[in-house]
Amino acid sequence: MIFDLTICRARIFTLAALLAILSVATIAPAVAHADGIPDVLIHTFGFGTSGTTNCANLDGAAPKGSLTFANNFLFGRTSTTTSKGNGDGIIFHIDPAAITPDTTYTIDHLFTGFSSDGNNPRHNAMTLVGTILYGTTLTGGKHDTGTIFSINDDGTAYSTPPLYDFQGNLKKNNGDMPHSCFAHNGSVLYGMTSEGGTKGLPTGNGTIFSFDTQAATYTKLYSFDGAQHGSAPHGQPIFGDTGVLTVPVTLYGMTLSGGKHNVGVIFSFNTSTKKIKALHHFACPQNAVPLCIDSSDGATPDHGTLVQSGTTLYGLTSAGGKFGLGTIFSYDLSKKKFKVLRSFGPASTNDGQNPFGSLMLNGNVLYGTTRMGGSSGMGTVFQINTDGTGYARVHNFSGGTADGANPIDDVILVNNTLYGMTEAGGKCNNGVIFSIALP
């Protein structure tokens, strides 16, 4: 099992924008055949913006996050750059509706790292608030412990210097090294750091924080305590469905470790009272890390973000399940009931294995990726109904020059087409941006 020290997802659209530019199927049909649907590589990282067909170009490499659809573009980041670059990563955008999308691929920002800029941006998608995208970097900044940054939805006006530099680590602080991005309520962003805080020193168990974009004010809201409520959150929180159970002050999230079995928890957090509650402790029978084989539970959600439908939360774990290869799960908030919807299977079944990212909900269908497994052992895109039926592998990645390999985060759906990225594969083996047109 690989646990990346890795690990921004929110897509906010106005109703007018949805009606004008985004047509999403309510319920996508299940894929009827196990071999899946072919994908199209709309950009191979390493080709840069030169239009050449060789890999000797300045470009991003090894994307570990997902895409944000904003202003008719797909925006994303990579964790590093090709050998022509400085290795600090990039922000880019591409027009998915273009006849040849790759001709519209544009590098918007080259991160420059410690000490004037962030570097190594990681998981989930940048958070869109109005016409501005917000994100984090894992490292870089004044203390090399990460930054918060912004960029306009046309690729201009990157925030220089960063909006916020996380504090130095190895001491009590307000949090450092964020792996993911934000939930937001108006101008206030809510996120988590994987380290820092006042508990679990010297590195700290991580924090929940808020950042007011108008006042440029950072506030630590909670320091994770380890055994009771988790530690090392690598994902991002979500706001609860205000129309069903709660008011807009409740956040839901997961941690990678901590809890009763030190393999993570699902938690709720009240941003007004600062009260945290462990809703579920993931299990690891006999502490058999990393597999944690348990047919009724998962373990170690790596950088996953929950999604909610009605009174139910859905998510992924990278380990646990019947074969120790990860799970898709649900948690019913009203019944306080955890359920494994799917245990990813062994290699002999050609099933996906070890999902590291998050789910995307469309109607009553969940989409996601696995980092490993599939018919070529290089990962999959899958779908499953929210009731646990209709599981199918949408695509099996095959790597090499013709396909991506090892996706590490979620896909998004635009005009009945899935878009995502892989960390490896493609002609330069630096990863790809892919599209999959659904039936």
C-alpha positions in Angstrom: 0.0 0.0 0.0 1.3 3.4 -0.9 0.4 6.3 1.3 1.4 9.5 -0.5 2.2 12.5 1.8 -0.1 13.9 -0.6 -3.3 14.8 -0.8 -9.5 20.7 -3.5 -12.8 20.0 -4.6 -15.7 22.3 -5.0 -17.5 23.2 -8.2 -19.9 26.1 -7.9 -22.0 27.2 -10.8 -24.8 29.7 -11.1 -28.1 28.5 -12.4 -27.7 30.6 -15.5 -24.3 29.1 -16.2 -25.7 25.6 -15.7 -28.5 26.2 -18.2 -26.2 27.9 -20.7 -23.1 25.7 -20.8 -23.4 22.6 -18.7 -25.7 19.8 -19.7 -25.4 16.8 -17.3 -27.3 13.6 -17.6 -29.5 12.9 -14.5 -28.7 9.2 -14.4 -26.0 7.7 -16.5 -26.7 4.1 -17.8 -24.6 1.3 -16.3 -21.9 0.0 -18.5 -23.0 -3.5 -19.6 -19.6 -4.9 -20.6 -16.6 -5.4 -18.3 -14.0 -4.2 -20.9 -15.2 -0.6 -20.5 -15.3 2.4 -22.8 -12.3 3.7 -24.7 -11.0 7.1 -23.5 -9.5 10.0 -25.5 -6.3 11.7 -24.4 -6.9 15.4 -24.7 -3.5 16.3 -23.4 -0.3 14.3 -22.7 1.8 16.1 -20.0 5.3 16.7 -21.4 4.2 18.0 -24.7 3.8 21.5 -23.3 2.2 24.2 -25.4 4.5 24.0 -28.3 2.4 21.6 -30.4 5.4 19.4 -30.9 5.3 15.6 -30.7 8.3 15.1 -28.5 8.7 15.2 -24.7 11.5 17.8 -24.5 9.2 20.6 -23.4 8.4 22.6 -20.3 5.1 21.2 -18.9 3.4 19.9 -15.8 3.9 16.3 -14.7 2.4 13.8 -12.3 -1.0 15.4 -11.6 -2.3 14.2 -8.3 -5.6 16.1 -8.2 -8.7 16.6 -10.2 -10.2 19.1 -12.5 -12.5 22.1 -12.0 -14.9 23.3 -14.7 -15.0 27.1 -14.7 -15.7 29.7 -17.4 -16.1 26.8 -20.0 -12.6 25.6 -19.2 -11.1 22.7 -17.3 -8.6 24.0 -14.8 -6.1 21.8 -13.0 -2.7 21.6 -11.3 0.2 19.2 -11.5 2.4 18.3 -8.5 5.7 18.7 -10.4 7.1 19.6 -13.9 9.1 18.0 -16.6 12.9 18.0 -16.5 12.7 21.3 -18.4 10.9 22.9 -15.4 11.8 23.6 -11.8 9.8 20.7 -10.4 7.4 22.9 -8.4 4.2 22.2 -10.5 1.9 24.3 -12.6 -1.7 25.6 -13.0 -3.2 25.0 -16.4 -6.5 25.3 -18.3 -7.9 23.6 -21.5 -11.1 24.0 -23.5 -12.9 20.6 -23.6 -15.4 21.8 -26.2 -12.7 22.7 -28.8 -12.4 20.5 -31.9 -8.9 19.7 -30.9 -8.7 20.6 -27.1 -5.0 20.1 -26.9 -4.4 23.2 -29.1 -6.1 25.3 -26.3 -3.9 23.9 -23.5 -2.4 26.8 -21.6 0.0 27.0 -18.7 -1.3 29.8 -16.4 1.3 29.7 -13.6 4.6 28.0 -12.9 5.0 27.5 -9.1 8.4 28.7 -7.9 8.4 27.2 -4.4 10.1 28.2 -1.2 10.1 31.0 -0.1 8.1 33.3 -2.4 5.6 30.9 -3.8 4.0 27.5 -3.1 4.9 24.2 -4.7 3.7 20.6 -5.0 -0.1 21.2 -5.2 -1.9 18.0 -4.4 -5.4 16.6 -4.2 -9.0 17.2 -5.2 -10.0 20.2 -7.3 -9.5 24.0 -6.9 -12.5 25.6 -5.3 -14.5 28.1 -7.5 -16.1 31.0 -5.7 -17.7 33.4 -8.1 -15.0 34.0 -10.8 -12.0 33.1 -8.6 -10.4 29.7 -8.1 -8.8 29.0 -4.7 -6.3 26.2 -3.9 -3.5 25.1 -1.7 0.0 23.8 -2.1 1.4 21.1 0.2 4.8 22.8 0.6 6.6 26.0 -0.4 5.8 29.4 1.0 7.8 31.3 3.7 8.1 28.2 5.9 8.0 25.5 3.2 4.8 24.2 4.8 2.3 25.2 2.1 0.2 28.1 0.9 -3.2 29.3 0.0 -3.4 30.9 -3.5 -6.0 32.2 -5.9 -6.3 32.7 -9.7 -9.0 34.1 -11.9 -11.2 31.8 -14.0 -9.6 33.1 -17.2 -6.2 32.0 -16.0 -5.0 35.5 -15.0 -4.1 37.3 -11.8 -2.4 34.5 -9.8 -1.9 35.7 -6.3 1.7 36.9 -5.8 2.6 36.7 -3.0 0.4 33.8 -1.8 -2.8 34.7 0.1 -1.5 32.8 3.2 1.7 31.1 4.2 1.2 28.2 6.6 3.3 28.3 9.8 6.5 26.5 10.5 6.1 22.9 11.6 7.5 20.8 14.5 5.9 23.0 17.0 2.5 24.1 18.2 0.9 26.1 15.4 -2.3 26.8 13.5 -1.8 24.0 11.0 0.6 23.2 8.1 0.9 21.1 5.0 -2.6 21.0 3.5 -3.2 18.2 1.0 -6.6 19.4 -0.3 -8.8 22.5 -0.9 -12.0 23.8 0.5 -15.7 23.8 1.2 -16.9 27.4 1.2 -19.7 29.5 2.7 -19.8 32.8 0.9 -16.3 34.4 1.2 -15.2 32.0 3.9 -13.2 28.9 2.9 -13.0 25.8 5.2 -10.2 23.3 4.9 -7.9 21.0 6.7 -4.2 20.5 7.2 -2.5 17.1 7.5 -0.1 18.3 10.2 0.2 21.0 12.8 -2.1 22.1 15.6 -1.6 21.7 19.3 -1.9 17.9 19.7 0.2 14.9 18.5 3.4 16.9 18.7 6.1 17.3 17.4 4.5 17.2 13.9 0.9 17.6 15.0 -2.2 15.6 14.1 -3.6 18.3 11.8 -6.3 20.9 11.9 -9.6 22.3 10.6 -9.4 25.9 9.7 -11.2 28.8 8.0 -9.9 31.5 5.7 -11.9 34.6 5.0 -11.0 35.7 1.5 -12.3 39.2 1.9 -10.5 40.0 5.2 -7.5 37.7 4.4 -8.0 36.2 7.9 -6.9 32.6 8.8 -8.5 31.0 11.9 -7.7 27.6 13.4 -10.9 26.0 14.4 -9.8 22.6 15.7 -6.7 20.5 16.4 -7.2 16.8 15.8 -6.6 14.6 18.8 -5.7 11.3 17.3 -7.4 8.3 18.9 -10.8 9.9 19.6 -11.4 11.9 16.4 -8.7 11.1 14.0 -5.5 12.5 12.7 -3.7 13.4 9.4 -6.7 14.5 7.3 -5.6 14.5 3.6 -9.0 15.3 2.1 -11.3 18.3 2.3 -14.5 18.8 4.3 -18.0 19.3 2.8 -21.0 21.2 4.2 -23.9 19.1 5.2 -27.1 19.2 3.1 -28.9 22.1 4.8 -32.2 21.1 3.4 -32.2 17.7 5.1 -30.6 17.4 8.5 -28.5 20.4 9.5 -27.7 24.0 9.2 -24.8 25.4 7.2 -22.5 25.2 10.2 -21.9 21.4 10.0 -18.9 20.0 8.1 -18.3 16.4 7.3 -14.9 14.8 6.6 -12.5 11.9 7.0 -9.0 11.4 8.4 -6.4 9.1 7.0 -5.3 7.8 10.4 -6.3 8.1 14.1 -9.5 6.8 15.6 -9.8 3.6 17.6 -7.9 1.5 15.2 -5.6 4.2 13.8 -6.9 3.8 10.2 -9.1 6.9 10.1 -12.6 8.1 11.0 -15.7 9.8 9.5 -16.4 13.0 11.5 -18.8 15.9 11.8 -17.8 19.3 13.0 -19.9 22.2 14.1 -18.2 25.4 13.0 -20.2 27.5 15.5 -19.7 25.5 18.6 -16.4 23.9 17.5 -17.7 20.5 18.6 -16.4 17.5 16.8 -18.0 14.0 16.7 -16.6 10.7 15.4 -19.4 9.2 13.3 -17.5 6.1 12.4 -14.2 4.6 13.3 -12.7 2.6 10.3 -11.5 -0.9 11.3 -8.3 -2.9 11.0 -8.7 -6.5 12.4 -5.5 -7.6 14.3 -4.0 -4.3 13.2 -3.0 -6.0 10.0 -1.8 -2.9 8.2 -1.8 -2.2 5.3 -4.5 -4.5 4.1 -7.0 -4.4 7.1 -9.1 -7.2 5.6 -12.7 -6.8 6.9 -15.7 -7.5 4.7 -17.9 -5.1 6.8 -15.5 -2.1 7.0 -12.9 -0.1 5.1 -9.6 1.5 6.3 -7.4 4.5 5.5 -9.4 6.9 3.3 -6.3 8.4 1.7 -7.4 11.9 0.5 -11.0 11.2 -0.1 -13.8 13.8 0.1 -17.3 12.7 1.0 -20.4 13.3 -1.1 -23.9 13.5 0.3 -27.3 12.5 -1.1 -30.2 13.1 1.2 -29.3 11.7 4.6 -26.5 9.5 3.3 -22.8 10.2 2.9 -20.7 8.2 0.4 -16.9 7.7 0.2 -13.9 5.5 -0.6 -11.2 3.8 1.4 -7.9 2.8 -0.1 -7.7 -0.3 2.1 -10.0 -2.6 4.0 -12.9 -4.6 2.6 -13.2 -8.3 1.9 -9.9 -8.4 0.1 -8.0 -5.5 1.8 -8.0 -3.6 -1.5 -10.4 -0.8 -0.6 -14.1 -0.1 -0.5 -17.0 2.0 -1.6 -19.1 2.8 1.5 -22.2 4.7 2.6 -23.0 6.2 6.0 -26.7 6.9 6.8 -26.7 10.0 9.1 -30.3 9.4 10.2 -29.8 5.8 11.1 -26.1 6.1 12.1 -25.4 3.1 10.0 -22.2 2.4 8.0 -22.3 0.0 5.0 -19.8 -1.4 2.6 -21.4 -1.1 -0.9 -18.5 -2.7 -2.7 -15.2 -4.4 -1.8 -12.7 -4.0 -4.6 -11.6 -7.4 -5.8 -8.3 -9.4 -6.3 -6.3 -9.3 -9.6 -7.9 -12.5 -10.7 -11.2 -10.7 -11.2 -9.7 -7.7 -13.2 -11.4 -5.4 -10.7 -10.1 -2.1 -9.7 -8.0 -1.8 -6.5 -7.0 0.8 -4.0 -9.0 4.0 -4.7 -7.1 6.9 -3.4 -9.5 9.7 -4.3 -13.1 10.8 -4.1 -16.5 10.0 -5.6 -18.5 12.2 -8.0 -22.3 12.0 -7.6 -24.6 12.4 -10.6 -28.3 11.7 -9.9 -28.2 8.3 -8.2 -24.9 7.2 -9.8 -21.5 7.5 -8.2 -18.3 7.7 -10.3 -14.7 7.2 -9.1 -11.3 5.9 -9.9 -9.0 3.2 -8.6 -5.2 3.7 -8.7 -4.5 0.1 -9.4 -6.3 -3.0 -10.8 -8.3 -3.4 -13.9 -7.5 -5.5 -16.9 -4.0 -4.1 -17.1 -3.4 -3.5 -13.5 -3.0 0.3 -14.0 -6.3 1.5 -12.6 -9.9 2.1 -13.6 -12.8 4.4 -13.8 -15.9 2.8 -12.2 -19.5 3.6 -11.5 -22.0 2.3 -9.0 -25.6 3.2 -8.0 -26.1 4.7 -4.6 -28.0 1.6 -3.5 -24.9 -0.6 -4.2 -26.2 -2.1 -7.5 -25.0 -1.5 -11.0 -21.2 -1.6 -10.4 -19.2 -1.5 -13.6 -15.8 -0.6 -14.8 -16.3 2.3 -17.2 -12.6 2.2 -18.3 -9.5 0.1 -17.7 -6.3 2.1 -18.0 -3.6 0.4 -20.0 -0.7 2.9 -19.7 2.1 3.0 -22.3 2.0 5.7 -25.0 -1.6 5.4 -25.8 -3.3 5.6 -22.4 -2.9 7.0 -19.0 -2.1 5.0 -15.9 -2.7 5.2 -12.1 -5.4 7.9 -11.6 -5.3 9.2 -8.0 -8.3 11.4 -7.8 -11.9 11.8 -9.0 -13.5 12.5 -12.4 -16.0 15.3 -13.2 -19.0 15.2 -15.6 -19.5 17.8 -18.3 -22.0 17.4 -21.1 -22.3 13.6 -20.5 -18.5 13.3 -20.7 -16.2 12.3 -17.9 -12.9 14.2 -17.5 -10.0 13.3 -15.3 -6.3 13.0 -15.0 -3.8 10.2 -14.4 -0.5 10.4 -12.5 1.4 8.4 -15.1 1.1 7.0 -18.6 1.0 8.8 -21.9 3.7 9.3 -24.5 6.0 11.0 -21.9 4.9 8.9 -18.9 4.1 12.2 -17.1 0.4 11.6 -17.0 -2.6 12.6 -19.1 -5.9 14.5 -19.2 -8.5 12.1 -20.5 -12.1 12.2 -21.6 -14.7 9.4 -21.7 -17.9 10.0 -23.6 -20.7 8.1 -21.8 -23.3 6.1 -23.8 
